[in-house]
Amino acid sequence: MLRVLHDLFYQPMAEGGFFPLEELQNIFPSLDELIEVHCECRAGESGYLIEEMPRPPSSQPDTWNPGLGRVLSLPYSSPRFDGAEGSWFQKISSRFCSRQSFALEQLKAKQRKEPRFCAFVQEAESRPRCRRLQLKDMIPTEMQRLTKYPLLLQSIGQNTEESTEREKVELAAECCREILHHVNQAVRDMEDLLRLKDYQRRLDLSHLRQSSDPMLSEFKNLDITKKKLVHEGPLTWRVTKDKAVGECQGSCLVQGMGAVSWGEEGVSGLHVNTACPIEVHVLLLDDLLLLLQRQDERLLLKSHSRTLTPTPDGKTMLRPVLRLTSAMTREVATDHKAFYVIFTWDQEAQIYELVAQTVSERRNWCALITETAGSLKVPAPASRPKPRPSPSSTREPLLSSSENGNGGREASQADGETRGMLQEGLGWGSLVERGIHRRPGRI
């Protein structure tokens, strides 16, 4: 089928000028090389994979079956899928298979826009060599072929009696599985990149560019196509707004419908809060968490204030772009589908409450965020201060729900203790035990 793609589609498309040569090579990458490799696999050094068994003596004519044979030479043995040849086969297979989605989109768009090209494709598909298959059905054949190699070799190995030959077949099957795993990963990476390019095209950074928040200045020209997509999905971001006006003398925990201002002499005031759920599409990148709000076709990155009147320094703002270098997750005791994501900086800490659609999704989000953040926390040598992660060495994840947070405040004993506990990774139970945070209704 690769030869059909080359003879009936690739070559006529190049001669007919339907695509520039560079673009056509992106649609059918490494097609010539793949054909050459598969032709070599089809015929081994001796020319055949199977040698016909010799005829039995004339006294036993019924025991001979011309369909039976023995392994003469095994072109599928490890040299074909291991070493330099295996690496080359893995490279060109990954290149061709990873661009399947791109190729299908390009061909589909061309058929919609250009009737001449549509007629050409229909005429080529009607030829007998296509075996009634359409072009969109032929492109995935290389991926389908790769999935059959391990099964074929496994079956051959199970029916090979000679131990030496069986070991060769089993080794070749294992090499094929490794190649298939690599190709599958290349396909996923390319699909993720195409999604990130689509998100980048629709990304609206106007709110970040208009913001005076110094923590957002580095994201005003954010390019997510340079990041790696770890996970994505819809979440609900619970943003709690304080209705009371006034500063807390210490730390205050906003949870549910109330928050307590805890000063040096105990409770100094009650802040009544309202929770505002916001539906977001969260992107977990290799070092960032993005909370995207859909507005028509656009994807907004928009901050939200925890107070009715935002402060100029941005300390009461919940940001939609967050670095994962200091992130940790905690479950919400009163809602099994919700979880907290806590971010700490030098002068402040923020707590986001996100709600998944199911308990299993919540567990998955927590595990992936924790794992991604943990991969960024590389311990520094004892003799040197811990270096700050650079954009090239950090991972960016995107998240889709956040809740309330503790903004930076004047330095006080209570604030220092709260930040210390957040950095130590203590749960909400530890915060309550130390009297820093109190649940609403338990004043």
SULMOPE-V204456 format. One record per run of one state. SS is the DSSP state (H for helix, E for strand, - for the rest). FROM is the first residue (numbers start at 1). LEN is the number of residues. If there is no record, write none. Layout:
# SULMOPE-V204456
ss->SS from->FROM len->LEN
ss->SS from->FROM len->LEN
This chain:
# SULMOPE-V204456
ss->- from->1 len->1
ss->H from->2 len->15
ss->- from->17 len->4
ss->H from->21 len->7
ss->- from->28 len->3
ss->H from->31 len->12
ss->- from->43 len->7
ss->E from->50 len->3
ss->- from->53 len->5
ss->H from->58 len->6
ss->- from->64 len->5
ss->E from->69 len->3
ss->- from->72 len->6
ss->H from->78 len->4
ss->- from->82 len->1
ss->H from->83 len->16
ss->- from->99 len->1
ss->H from->100 len->14
ss->- from->114 len->1
ss->H from->115 len->11
ss->- from->126 len->2
ss->H from->128 len->3
ss->- from->131 len->4
ss->H from->135 len->4
ss->- from->139 len->2
ss->H from->141 len->18
ss->- from->159 len->4
ss->H from->163 len->40
ss->E from->203 len->2
ss->- from->205 len->1
ss->H from->206 len->5
ss->- from->211 len->3
ss->H from->214 len->6
ss->- from->220 len->4
ss->H from->224 len->3
ss->- from->227 len->2
ss->E from->229 len->14
ss->- from->243 len->11
ss->E from->254 len->2
ss->- from->256 len->2
ss->E from->258 len->6
ss->- from->264 len->2
ss->E from->266 len->20
ss->- from->286 len->2
ss->E from->288 len->8
ss->- from->296 len->2
ss->E from->298 len->3
ss->- from->301 len->3
ss->E from->304 len->2
ss->- from->306 len->1
ss->E from->307 len->1
ss->- from->308 len->9
ss->E from->317 len->2
ss->- from->319 len->2
ss->E from->321 len->3
ss->- from->324 len->3
ss->E from->327 len->6
ss->- from->333 len->2
ss->E from->335 len->10
ss->- from->345 len->4
ss->E from->349 len->7
ss->- from->356 len->3
ss->H from->359 len->18
ss->- from->377 len->36
ss->H from->413 len->12
ss->- from->425 len->3
ss->H from->428 len->6
ss->- from->434 len->10
